[in-house]
Amino acid sequence: MNYPAWSYFPRNARPPAWAVALIEVVSSARTVIDTEPSRPTDDDRLTSDYVLSVLRPGMEHLGYVVESGKLATQRIRRPVLFGDNGRAEVSYEIDAFHDELGIAVEVEAGRGAMGNADYRDIIRMSLLLDAEYMVLMTPSTYRYGSTSTSAFARTRDQLSAIYASDRFRLPFSGVLLVGY
């Protein structure tokens, strides 16, 4: 199997060059972040913050602004609604953003796999101003004790259903799902 697992939506669109470059960044970090069942990992260290910290240098090289910590000055906030005097009244924190291309990025780990954070991410990123593309990174496989779930496959099936349906349309030119 190729690493990382990834899918681009809509299925009838060729993945853009930026998607391939981002996949290469994830691929280069395989020895540190791979969650495939055949690879023993210390899943406790594979938090979303840890995975993002490993990917940060490569993403910054590609032009992304990436969250660097939990202090307010280290977080990435993107506007959703503006209020009086043009001040952002509602904004959401995301993991990374590429200003030139309008790419919003969220990296999930255990909570994403077990707590349905992918649903929340899809809705919240859909509301961000200037977000032309969405990138959602999830573990390929998430293990918690004796439980194992394929977070990537579950989110891929969810996005496939959204794109196949006429009842709900995402406001993006494209969505990249990456299973690390």
Backbone as JSON Lines, residues from 0, in Angstrom:
{"i":0,"aa":"M","n":[0.83,-1.19,0.0],"ca":[0.0,0.0,0.0],"c":[0.88,1.25,0.0]}
{"i":1,"aa":"N","n":[0.47,2.23,-0.75],"ca":[1.19,3.5,-0.78],"c":[0.94,4.27,0.51]}
{"i":2,"aa":"Y","n":[1.93,5.01,0.94],"ca":[1.79,5.82,2.13],"c":[2.01,7.27,1.77]}
{"i":3,"aa":"P","n":[1.18,8.13,2.27],"ca":[-0.02,7.9,3.07],"c":[-1.21,7.54,2.18]}
{"i":4,"aa":"A","n":[-2.25,7.0,2.81],"ca":[-3.51,6.81,2.09],"c":[-4.12,8.19,1.89]}
{"i":5,"aa":"W","n":[-4.69,8.44,0.74],"ca":[-5.32,9.74,0.53],"c":[-6.39,9.65,-0.55]}
{"i":6,"aa":"S","n":[-7.32,10.57,-0.48],"ca":[-8.4,10.68,-1.47],"c":[-8.66,12.15,-1.72]}
{"i":7,"aa":"Y","n":[-8.94,12.46,-2.97],"ca":[-9.27,13.84,-3.34],"c":[-10.69,13.88,-3.86]}
{"i":8,"aa":"F","n":[-11.43,14.88,-3.42],"ca":[-12.82,15.08,-3.83],"c":[-12.95,16.45,-4.46]}
{"i":9,"aa":"P","n":[-13.81,16.6,-5.47],"ca":[-14.68,15.59,-6.04],"c":[-13.87,14.56,-6.82]}
{"i":10,"aa":"R","n":[-14.43,13.38,-6.92],"ca":[-13.74,12.26,-7.57],"c":[-13.51,12.5,-9.06]}
{"i":11,"aa":"N","n":[-14.27,13.4,-9.66],"ca":[-14.11,13.65,-11.1],"c":[-13.16,14.82,-11.4]}
{"i":12,"aa":"A","n":[-12.35,15.19,-10.4],"ca":[-11.36,16.26,-10.57],"c":[-9.96,15.72,-10.3]}
{"i":13,"aa":"R","n":[-9.03,16.13,-11.13],"ca":[-7.63,15.74,-10.94],"c":[-7.07,16.47,-9.71]}
{"i":14,"aa":"P","n":[-6.39,15.75,-8.83],"ca":[-5.79,16.42,-7.66],"c":[-4.8,17.49,-8.11]}
{"i":15,"aa":"P","n":[-4.88,18.69,-7.54],"ca":[-3.96,19.77,-7.93],"c":[-2.54,19.53,-7.41]}
{"i":16,"aa":"A","n":[-1.61,20.28,-7.96],"ca":[-0.19,20.13,-7.61],"c":[0.04,20.36,-6.12]}
{"i":17,"aa":"W","n":[-0.69,21.29,-5.51],"ca":[-0.49,21.55,-4.08],"c":[-0.81,20.31,-3.24]}
{"i":18,"aa":"A","n":[-1.8,19.52,-3.69],"ca":[-2.18,18.31,-2.95],"c":[-1.06,17.28,-2.99]}
{"i":19,"aa":"V","n":[-0.47,17.12,-4.16],"ca":[0.63,16.17,-4.31],"c":[1.83,16.6,-3.46]}
{"i":20,"aa":"A","n":[2.12,17.89,-3.43],"ca":[3.23,18.4,-2.61],"c":[2.97,18.16,-1.13]}
{"i":21,"aa":"L","n":[1.74,18.36,-0.68],"ca":[1.41,18.13,0.73],"c":[1.5,16.65,1.08]}
{"i":22,"aa":"I","n":[1.08,15.78,0.17],"ca":[1.2,14.33,0.36],"c":[2.67,13.95,0.53]}
{"i":23,"aa":"E","n":[3.54,14.58,-0.23],"ca":[4.98,14.3,-0.12],"c":[5.51,14.69,1.26]}
{"i":24,"aa":"V","n":[5.01,15.77,1.84],"ca":[5.42,16.17,3.19],"c":[5.02,15.09,4.18]}
{"i":25,"aa":"V","n":[3.78,14.59,4.08],"ca":[3.32,13.54,4.99],"c":[4.13,12.27,4.77]}
{"i":26,"aa":"S","n":[4.37,11.93,3.53],"ca":[5.14,10.72,3.21],"c":[6.54,10.77,3.81]}
{"i":27,"aa":"S","n":[7.15,11.93,3.79],"ca":[8.51,12.07,4.31],"c":[8.56,11.89,5.83]}
{"i":28,"aa":"A","n":[7.42,11.99,6.51],"ca":[7.36,11.83,7.96],"c":[6.89,10.44,8.37]}
{"i":29,"aa":"R","n":[6.8,9.51,7.44],"ca":[6.22,8.2,7.71],"c":[6.82,7.49,8.92]}
{"i":30,"aa":"T","n":[8.13,7.5,9.04],"ca":[8.75,6.74,10.13],"c":[8.34,7.24,11.51]}
{"i":31,"aa":"V","n":[7.82,8.45,11.57],"ca":[7.45,9.05,12.86],"c":[5.95,9.02,13.12]}
{"i":32,"aa":"I","n":[5.12,9.12,12.06],"ca":[3.67,9.29,12.27],"c":[2.81,8.18,11.71]}
{"i":33,"aa":"D","n":[3.36,7.18,11.07],"ca":[2.57,6.12,10.44],"c":[1.73,5.37,11.47]}
{"i":34,"aa":"T","n":[0.44,5.21,11.21],"ca":[-0.46,4.52,12.12],"c":[-0.97,3.2,11.55]}
{"i":35,"aa":"E","n":[-0.38,2.72,10.48],"ca":[-0.81,1.45,9.89],"c":[-0.69,0.33,10.92]}
{"i":36,"aa":"P","n":[-1.6,-0.66,10.89],"ca":[-1.6,-1.72,11.9],"c":[-0.32,-2.56,11.92]}
{"i":37,"aa":"S","n":[0.37,-2.65,10.82],"ca":[1.58,-3.47,10.77],"c":[2.78,-2.76,11.41]}
{"i":38,"aa":"R","n":[2.61,-1.49,11.74],"ca":[3.72,-0.71,12.3],"c":[3.46,-0.46,13.78]}
{"i":39,"aa":"P","n":[4.33,-0.96,14.64],"ca":[4.14,-0.7,16.07],"c":[4.4,0.78,16.36]}
{"i":40,"aa":"T","n":[3.49,1.4,17.08],"ca":[3.68,2.8,17.46],"c":[3.28,2.98,18.91]}
{"i":41,"aa":"D","n":[3.76,4.03,19.47],"ca":[3.33,4.45,20.79],"c":[2.21,5.45,20.55]}
{"i":42,"aa":"D","n":[0.97,4.95,20.45],"ca":[-0.15,5.8,20.05],"c":[-0.36,6.99,20.98]}
{"i":43,"aa":"D","n":[0.09,6.9,22.23],"ca":[-0.08,8.02,23.14],"c":[0.66,9.27,22.65]}
{"i":44,"aa":"R","n":[1.75,9.1,21.94],"ca":[2.5,10.26,21.47],"c":[1.94,10.81,20.18]}
{"i":45,"aa":"L","n":[1.09,10.08,19.51],"ca":[0.55,10.54,18.23],"c":[-0.72,11.37,18.44]}
{"i":46,"aa":"T","n":[-0.55,12.44,19.18],"ca":[-1.63,13.41,19.31],"c":[-1.64,14.25,18.04]}
{"i":47,"aa":"S","n":[-2.71,14.96,17.82],"ca":[-2.77,15.83,16.64],"c":[-1.7,16.92,16.73]}
{"i":48,"aa":"D","n":[-1.44,17.42,17.94],"ca":[-0.39,18.43,18.11],"c":[0.98,17.87,17.75]}
{"i":49,"aa":"Y","n":[1.24,16.64,18.15],"ca":[2.53,16.02,17.83],"c":[2.67,15.83,16.32]}
{"i":50,"aa":"V","n":[1.64,15.28,15.68],"ca":[1.68,15.05,14.23],"c":[1.88,16.38,13.51]}
{"i":51,"aa":"L","n":[1.15,17.41,13.92],"ca":[1.3,18.73,13.3],"c":[2.71,19.27,13.48]}
{"i":52,"aa":"S","n":[3.3,19.06,14.66],"ca":[4.67,19.55,14.9],"c":[5.68,18.86,13.99]}
{"i":53,"aa":"V","n":[5.44,17.59,13.69],"ca":[6.33,16.86,12.77],"c":[6.17,17.39,11.34]}
{"i":54,"aa":"L","n":[4.95,17.69,10.95],"ca":[4.67,18.14,9.58],"c":[4.95,19.63,9.38]}
{"i":55,"aa":"R","n":[5.01,20.41,10.46],"ca":[5.12,21.87,10.37],"c":[6.26,22.35,9.46]}
{"i":56,"aa":"P","n":[7.5,21.88,9.6],"ca":[8.57,22.43,8.75],"c":[8.29,22.25,7.25]}
{"i":57,"aa":"G","n":[7.83,21.08,6.86],"ca":[7.53,20.85,5.45],"c":[6.36,21.68,4.96]}
{"i":58,"aa":"M","n":[5.35,21.84,5.81],"ca":[4.19,22.65,5.42],"c":[4.57,24.12,5.31]}
{"i":59,"aa":"E","n":[5.37,24.6,6.25],"ca":[5.81,26.0,6.18],"c":[6.64,26.24,4.93]}
{"i":60,"aa":"H","n":[7.44,25.27,4.56],"ca":[8.23,25.38,3.33],"c":[7.31,25.53,2.1]}
{"i":61,"aa":"L","n":[6.12,24.93,2.16],"ca":[5.15,25.03,1.05],"c":[4.31,26.31,1.12]}
{"i":62,"aa":"G","n":[4.48,27.11,2.16],"ca":[3.76,28.38,2.25],"c":[2.6,28.4,3.22]}
{"i":63,"aa":"Y","n":[2.42,27.35,4.01],"ca":[1.36,27.31,5.02],"c":[1.79,28.07,6.26]}
{"i":64,"aa":"V","n":[0.83,28.72,6.9],"ca":[1.02,29.24,8.25],"c":[0.48,28.14,9.14]}
{"i":65,"aa":"V","n":[1.29,27.67,10.1],"ca":[0.96,26.48,10.88],"c":[0.97,26.82,12.37]}
{"i":66,"aa":"E","n":[-0.05,26.32,13.08],"ca":[-0.1,26.49,14.53],"c":[1.21,25.98,15.12]}
{"i":67,"aa":"S","n":[1.77,26.76,16.04],"ca":[3.05,26.36,16.63],"c":[2.98,26.1,18.12]}
{"i":68,"aa":"G","n":[1.81,26.26,18.72],"ca":[1.66,26.03,20.15],"c":[0.27,26.41,20.6]}
{"i":69,"aa":"K","n":[0.07,26.43,21.91],"ca":[-1.26,26.69,22.48],"c":[-1.45,28.13,22.96]}
{"i":70,"aa":"L","n":[-0.41,28.95,22.92],"ca":[-0.59,30.35,23.26],"c":[-1.41,31.03,22.17]}
{"i":71,"aa":"A","n":[-2.14,32.06,22.53],"ca":[-2.99,32.75,21.57],"c":[-2.21,33.23,20.34]}
{"i":72,"aa":"T","n":[-0.98,33.68,20.55],"ca":[-0.17,34.18,19.44],"c":[0.35,33.06,18.53]}
{"i":73,"aa":"Q","n":[0.26,31.81,18.97],"ca":[0.77,30.68,18.2],"c":[-0.35,29.95,17.43]}
{"i":74,"aa":"R","n":[-1.57,30.33,17.67],"ca":[-2.72,29.67,17.04],"c":[-3.11,30.37,15.76]}
{"i":75,"aa":"I","n":[-3.82,29.65,14.91],"ca":[-4.29,30.18,13.63],"c":[-5.8,30.4,13.75]}
{"i":76,"aa":"R","n":[-6.22,31.64,13.68],"ca":[-7.65,31.97,13.74],"c":[-8.07,32.51,12.38]}
{"i":77,"aa":"R","n":[-9.19,31.99,11.89],"ca":[-9.72,32.43,10.59],"c":[-11.13,32.97,10.79]}
{"i":78,"aa":"P","n":[-11.46,34.08,10.14],"ca":[-12.77,34.7,10.33],"c":[-13.91,33.91,9.67]}
{"i":79,"aa":"V","n":[-15.07,34.01,10.32],"ca":[-16.31,33.43,9.8],"c":[-17.33,34.55,9.55]}
{"i":80,"aa":"L","n":[-17.49,35.43,10.53],"ca":[-18.43,36.55,10.43],"c":[-17.76,37.82,10.92]}
{"i":81,"aa":"F","n":[-18.14,38.94,10.32],"ca":[-17.65,40.24,10.74],"c":[-18.78,41.03,11.36]}
{"i":82,"aa":"G","n":[-18.46,41.83,12.35],"ca":[-19.45,42.65,13.03],"c":[-19.19,44.12,12.8]}
{"i":83,"aa":"D","n":[-19.55,44.91,13.78],"ca":[-19.38,46.36,13.71],"c":[-17.93,46.74,13.46]}
{"i":84,"aa":"N","n":[-17.76,47.77,12.67],"ca":[-16.45,48.32,12.35],"c":[-15.54,47.32,11.65]}
{"i":85,"aa":"G","n":[-16.13,46.32,11.02],"ca":[-15.35,45.36,10.25],"c":[-14.51,44.42,11.09]}
{"i":86,"aa":"R","n":[-14.8,44.32,12.38],"ca":[-14.03,43.46,13.28],"c":[-14.56,42.03,13.21]}
{"i":87,"aa":"A","n":[-13.65,41.06,13.15],"ca":[-14.07,39.65,13.14],"c":[-14.84,39.37,14.42]}
{"i":88,"aa":"E","n":[-16.09,38.97,14.26],"ca":[-16.95,38.71,15.41],"c":[-16.98,37.22,15.75]}
{"i":89,"aa":"V","n":[-16.91,36.4,14.73],"ca":[-16.84,34.95,14.91],"c":[-15.66,34.46,14.1]}
{"i":90,"aa":"S","n":[-14.81,33.68,14.74],"ca":[-13.68,33.07,14.03],"c":[-13.42,31.71,14.65]}
{"i":91,"aa":"Y","n":[-12.78,30.83,13.87],"ca":[-12.47,29.48,14.35],"c":[-10.97,29.26,14.27]}
{"i":92,"aa":"E","n":[-10.49,28.46,15.19],"ca":[-9.08,28.06,15.17],"c":[-8.93,26.83,14.29]}
{"i":93,"aa":"I","n":[-7.9,26.85,13.45],"ca":[-7.57,25.7,12.63],"c":[-6.08,25.43,12.78]}
{"i":94,"aa":"D","n":[-5.64,24.31,12.22],"ca":[-4.24,23.92,12.39],"c":[-3.29,24.62,11.43]}
{"i":95,"aa":"A","n":[-3.77,24.9,10.22],"ca":[-2.9,25.56,9.24],"c":[-3.75,26.2,8.16]}
{"i":96,"aa":"F","n":[-3.16,27.19,7.48],"ca":[-3.85,27.84,6.37],"c":[-2.81,28.3,5.36]}
{"i":97,"aa":"H","n":[-3.14,28.14,4.09],"ca":[-2.3,28.64,3.0],"c":[-3.04,29.83,2.4]}
{"i":98,"aa":"D","n":[-2.57,31.05,2.71],"ca":[-3.28,32.26,2.29],"c":[-3.4,32.41,0.78]}
{"i":99,"aa":"E","n":[-2.34,32.14,0.07],"ca":[-2.35,32.34,-1.39],"c":[-3.33,31.4,-2.09]}
{"i":100,"aa":"L","n":[-3.41,30.15,-1.65],"ca":[-4.27,29.16,-2.31],"c":[-5.6,28.94,-1.59]}
{"i":101,"aa":"G","n":[-5.76,29.48,-0.39],"ca":[-7.0,29.32,0.35],"c":[-7.23,27.9,0.84]}
{"i":102,"aa":"I","n":[-6.18,27.29,1.41],"ca":[-6.27,25.9,1.88],"c":[-6.34,25.88,3.4]}
{"i":103,"aa":"A","n":[-7.44,25.35,3.94],"ca":[-7.62,25.2,5.38],"c":[-7.28,23.76,5.75]}
{"i":104,"aa":"V","n":[-6.51,23.59,6.82],"ca":[-6.03,22.26,7.22],"c":[-6.38,21.97,8.67]}
{"i":105,"aa":"E","n":[-6.89,20.77,8.91],"ca":[-7.1,20.25,10.26],"c":[-6.45,18.88,10.35]}
{"i":106,"aa":"V","n":[-5.73,18.65,11.44],"ca":[-5.11,17.36,11.72],"c":[-5.81,16.78,12.94]}
{"i":107,"aa":"E","n":[-6.33,15.58,12.82],"ca":[-7.01,14.91,13.93],"c":[-6.22,13.68,14.34]}
{"i":108,"aa":"A","n":[-6.42,13.26,15.57],"ca":[-5.8,12.02,16.07],"c":[-6.9,11.22,16.75]}
{"i":109,"aa":"G","n":[-6.7,10.85,17.99],"ca":[-7.65,9.99,18.68],"c":[-9.05,10.54,18.77]}
{"i":110,"aa":"R","n":[-9.19,11.81,19.16],"ca":[-10.5,12.42,19.28],"c":[-11.22,12.42,17.94]}
{"i":111,"aa":"G","n":[-10.45,12.64,16.88],"ca":[-11.05,12.63,15.56],"c":[-11.56,11.27,15.17]}
{"i":112,"aa":"A","n":[-10.82,10.26,15.56],"ca":[-11.2,8.89,15.2],"c":[-12.35,8.39,16.05]}
{"i":113,"aa":"M","n":[-12.31,8.7,17.34],"ca":[-13.3,8.15,18.26],"c":[-14.45,9.11,18.56]}
{"i":114,"aa":"G","n":[-14.24,10.4,18.39],"ca":[-15.23,11.37,18.81],"c":[-15.92,12.11,17.69]}
{"i":115,"aa":"N","n":[-15.79,11.65,16.47],"ca":[-16.45,12.26,15.32],"c":[-16.05,13.71,15.09]}
{"i":116,"aa":"A","n":[-14.81,14.07,15.38],"ca":[-14.35,15.43,15.14],"c":[-14.36,15.76,13.65]}
{"i":117,"aa":"D","n":[-14.29,14.74,12.8],"ca":[-14.32,14.99,11.36],"c":[-15.61,15.68,10.94]}
{"i":118,"aa":"Y","n":[-16.73,15.32,11.54],"ca":[-18.0,15.99,11.24],"c":[-17.91,17.48,11.59]}
{"i":119,"aa":"R","n":[-17.42,17.75,12.78],"ca":[-17.27,19.13,13.21],"c":[-16.32,19.9,12.3]}
{"i":120,"aa":"D","n":[-15.2,19.27,11.94],"ca":[-14.22,19.93,11.07],"c":[-14.82,20.29,9.72]}
{"i":121,"aa":"I","n":[-15.59,19.39,9.14],"ca":[-16.19,19.64,7.83],"c":[-17.13,20.85,7.91]}
{"i":122,"aa":"I","n":[-17.95,20.9,8.92],"ca":[-18.89,22.02,9.04],"c":[-18.15,23.32,9.34]}
{"i":123,"aa":"R","n":[-17.26,23.3,10.31],"ca":[-16.58,24.54,10.7],"c":[-15.7,25.08,9.57]}
{"i":124,"aa":"M","n":[-14.96,24.2,8.89],"ca":[-14.13,24.7,7.8],"c":[-14.97,25.19,6.64]}
{"i":125,"aa":"S","n":[-16.19,24.67,6.48],"ca":[-17.09,25.14,5.43],"c":[-17.53,26.58,5.67]}
{"i":126,"aa":"L","n":[-17.46,27.04,6.9],"ca":[-17.88,28.39,7.24],"c":[-16.76,29.42,7.17]}
{"i":127,"aa":"L","n":[-15.51,28.97,7.04],"ca":[-14.37,29.89,7.02],"c":[-14.38,30.74,5.76]}
{"i":128,"aa":"L","n":[-14.13,32.03,5.93],"ca":[-13.99,32.9,4.78],"c":[-12.66,32.62,4.1]}
{"i":129,"aa":"D","n":[-12.63,32.73,2.8],"ca":[-11.42,32.57,2.0],"c":[-10.9,31.14,1.91]}
{"i":130,"aa":"A","n":[-11.65,30.17,2.4],"ca":[-11.21,28.77,2.31],"c":[-11.75,28.17,1.0]}
{"i":131,"aa":"E","n":[-10.86,28.0,0.04],"ca":[-11.21,27.4,-1.25],"c":[-11.09,25.88,-1.22]}
{"i":132,"aa":"Y","n":[-10.19,25.39,-0.38],"ca":[-9.91,23.96,-0.28],"c":[-9.88,23.56,1.19]}
{"i":133,"aa":"M","n":[-10.22,22.3,1.44],"ca":[-10.16,21.76,2.78],"c":[-9.23,20.54,2.77]}
{"i":134,"aa":"V","n":[-8.37,20.47,3.78],"ca":[-7.53,19.3,3.98],"c":[-7.84,18.76,5.37]}
{"i":135,"aa":"L","n":[-8.16,17.49,5.43],"ca":[-8.43,16.83,6.7],"c":[-7.49,15.63,6.8]}
{"i":136,"aa":"M","n":[-6.66,15.63,7.84],"ca":[-5.73,14.53,8.07],"c":[-6.2,13.73,9.27]}
{"i":137,"aa":"T","n":[-6.31,12.42,9.1],"ca":[-6.74,11.52,10.17],"c":[-5.79,10.34,10.23]}
{"i":138,"aa":"P","n":[-5.76,9.63,11.36],"ca":[-4.97,8.4,11.39],"c":[-5.55,7.4,10.4]}
{"i":139,"aa":"S","n":[-4.69,6.64,9.74],"ca":[-5.2,5.54,8.91],"c":[-5.92,4.56,9.81]}
{"i":140,"aa":"T","n":[-5.24,4.2,10.89],"ca":[-5.81,3.3,11.89],"c":[-5.58,3.91,13.26]}
{"i":141,"aa":"Y","n":[-6.62,3.93,14.06],"ca":[-6.48,4.44,15.42],"c":[-6.73,3.29,16.38]}
{"i":142,"aa":"R","n":[-5.78,3.09,17.3],"ca":[-5.89,2.04,18.3],"c":[-6.02,2.67,19.68]}
{"i":143,"aa":"Y","n":[-6.98,2.15,20.42],"ca":[-7.17,2.58,21.8],"c":[-7.4,1.32,22.6]}
{"i":144,"aa":"G","n":[-6.4,0.93,23.38],"ca":[-6.48,-0.35,24.11],"c":[-6.59,-1.48,23.11]}
{"i":145,"aa":"S","n":[-7.61,-2.3,23.25],"ca":[-7.8,-3.42,22.32],"c":[-8.7,-3.05,21.15]}
{"i":146,"aa":"T","n":[-9.18,-1.81,21.11],"ca":[-10.06,-1.35,20.04],"c":[-9.24,-0.74,18.92]}
{"i":147,"aa":"S","n":[-9.66,-1.02,17.69],"ca":[-9.0,-0.46,16.52],"c":[-10.07,0.02,15.55]}
{"i":148,"aa":"T","n":[-9.87,1.2,14.98],"ca":[-10.82,1.72,14.0],"c":[-10.08,2.34,12.84]}
{"i":149,"aa":"S","n":[-10.64,2.23,11.66],"ca":[-10.05,2.83,10.47],"c":[-10.63,4.22,10.28]}
{"i":150,"aa":"A","n":[-10.01,5.19,10.89],"ca":[-10.5,6.56,10.85],"c":[-10.51,7.1,9.42]}
{"i":151,"aa":"F","n":[-9.45,6.82,8.67],"ca":[-9.37,7.29,7.29],"c":[-10.53,6.74,6.46]}
{"i":152,"aa":"A","n":[-10.77,5.44,6.53],"ca":[-11.82,4.82,5.71],"c":[-13.2,5.35,6.1]}
{"i":153,"aa":"R","n":[-13.42,5.55,7.39],"ca":[-14.71,6.07,7.84],"c":[-14.95,7.48,7.31]}
{"i":154,"aa":"T","n":[-13.94,8.33,7.39],"ca":[-14.08,9.7,6.9],"c":[-14.16,9.72,5.38]}
{"i":155,"aa":"R","n":[-13.42,8.85,4.7],"ca":[-13.5,8.76,3.25],"c":[-14.92,8.39,2.82]}
{"i":156,"aa":"D","n":[-15.53,7.42,3.5],"ca":[-16.89,7.01,3.17],"c":[-17.87,8.15,3.41]}
{"i":157,"aa":"Q","n":[-17.65,8.9,4.47],"ca":[-18.5,10.05,4.77],"c":[-18.41,11.1,3.67]}
{"i":158,"aa":"L","n":[-17.18,11.44,3.25],"ca":[-17.01,12.43,2.18],"c":[-17.56,11.91,0.85]}
{"i":159,"aa":"S","n":[-17.41,10.62,0.59],"ca":[-17.97,10.04,-0.63],"c":[-19.48,10.21,-0.65]}
{"i":160,"aa":"A","n":[-20.12,9.98,0.49],"ca":[-21.58,10.13,0.57],"c":[-21.99,11.59,0.37]}
{"i":161,"aa":"I","n":[-21.23,12.51,0.96],"ca":[-21.55,13.93,0.79],"c":[-21.44,14.32,-0.68]}
{"i":162,"aa":"Y","n":[-20.37,13.91,-1.33],"ca":[-20.18,14.29,-2.73],"c":[-21.14,13.57,-3.69]}
{"i":163,"aa":"A","n":[-21.63,12.41,-3.29],"ca":[-22.59,11.68,-4.14],"c":[-24.01,12.21,-3.98]}
{"i":164,"aa":"S","n":[-24.28,12.89,-2.89],"ca":[-25.62,13.37,-2.58],"c":[-25.88,14.75,-3.18]}
{"i":165,"aa":"D","n":[-27.12,14.99,-3.53],"ca":[-27.53,16.33,-3.96],"c":[-28.11,17.13,-2.8]}
{"i":166,"aa":"R","n":[-28.15,16.56,-1.63],"ca":[-28.81,17.2,-0.49],"c":[-27.89,18.12,0.3]}
{"i":167,"aa":"F","n":[-26.57,17.94,0.18],"ca":[-25.64,18.73,0.96],"c":[-24.4,18.99,0.11]}
{"i":168,"aa":"R","n":[-24.09,20.23,-0.12],"ca":[-22.93,20.58,-0.95],"c":[-21.91,21.36,-0.13]}
{"i":169,"aa":"L","n":[-20.66,20.94,-0.25],"ca":[-19.58,21.65,0.42],"c":[-19.13,22.82,-0.45]}
{"i":170,"aa":"P","n":[-18.71,23.93,0.16],"ca":[-18.37,25.14,-0.59],"c":[-16.92,25.18,-1.09]}
{"i":171,"aa":"F","n":[-16.29,24.03,-1.24],"ca":[-14.88,23.99,-1.61],"c":[-14.7,23.61,-3.06]}
{"i":172,"aa":"S","n":[-13.61,24.08,-3.65],"ca":[-13.22,23.63,-4.99],"c":[-12.72,22.19,-4.92]}
{"i":173,"aa":"G","n":[-12.21,21.8,-3.76],"ca":[-11.73,20.44,-3.57],"c":[-11.45,20.14,-2.11]}
{"i":174,"aa":"V","n":[-11.46,18.85,-1.78],"ca":[-11.18,18.38,-0.43],"c":[-10.14,17.28,-0.53]}
{"i":175,"aa":"L","n":[-9.1,17.4,0.27],"ca":[-8.05,16.38,0.34],"c":[-8.15,15.71,1.7]}
{"i":176,"aa":"L","n":[-8.34,14.4,1.69],"ca":[-8.36,13.6,2.92],"c":[-7.06,12.8,2.93]}
{"i":177,"aa":"V","n":[-6.34,12.85,4.04],"ca":[-5.07,12.15,4.17],"c":[-5.12,11.25,5.38]}
{"i":178,"aa":"G","n":[-4.77,9.98,5.18],"ca":[-4.67,9.03,6.29],"c":[-3.21,8.77,6.59]}
{"i":179,"aa":"Y","n":[-2.74,9.28,7.71],"ca":[-1.32,9.13,8.03],"c":[-1.05,7.89,8.86]}
